[in-house]
C-alpha cells in the first residue's frame, strides 16, 4: 500500500516520533530509578540493566575528542545526516514500505540519541546482553531502533535483488 501526500508525511512523522518517544521514556525511567553503580540481572544473568552515561558515540567512540571536533562529529554531522535522511524519505515516495520503515527507524533512533547528547551532554545506555562468550556493549532503545532499521534496509536490499534475479531469469526463459 502506497500512501500519498499529507497523510504519508503525517505517518512518517508519527513513526519517527513513536521511536523517539519510546526511547526517551525508557531512558528517563533509567535516569530516575537506577543509580550509576546498581545492576539488575535477569534470565540467569543473560540480561543486565545498568545506568551508563556515554559521552561518545557507538561504544564510546569519540568520547575523548576536544571541541570543536566533538561538536562537529557528534552533533552537527548527525543533525545534517538525519535531516537529509528525513528529506529523502519524504521526497522519494516510490520506495518499498520495508525500506521506508527501515530508514525511519534509523532516523528515530538517531534523533533519540542526538536529543540526549544535546539535552544531557551524554547518551543514557542501560541494557547489556551476555550469552556465553558473546556479549554486547551497553545500549539503549534508540540503538535497538537503529539496528532494526539497518536490518530492514538490508533485508529489503536482499529481497529486491532476489526479485530482480527472478525477473531476469523469467525474461531470459521467455526469449
Secondary structure, DSSP 4 states (H G I P E B T S, - for coil): ----HHHHHHHHHHHHHHHHHHHHHHHHHHHHH--TT-EEEETTTTEEEEEEEESSSGGGTTTTPPTTHHHIIIIIHHHHHHHHHHHHHHH-TTS-HHHHHHHHHHHHHHHHHHHHHHHHSSEEEEEEEEETTEE---B-HHHHHHHHHHHHHHHHHHHHHHHHHHHHHHHHHH-
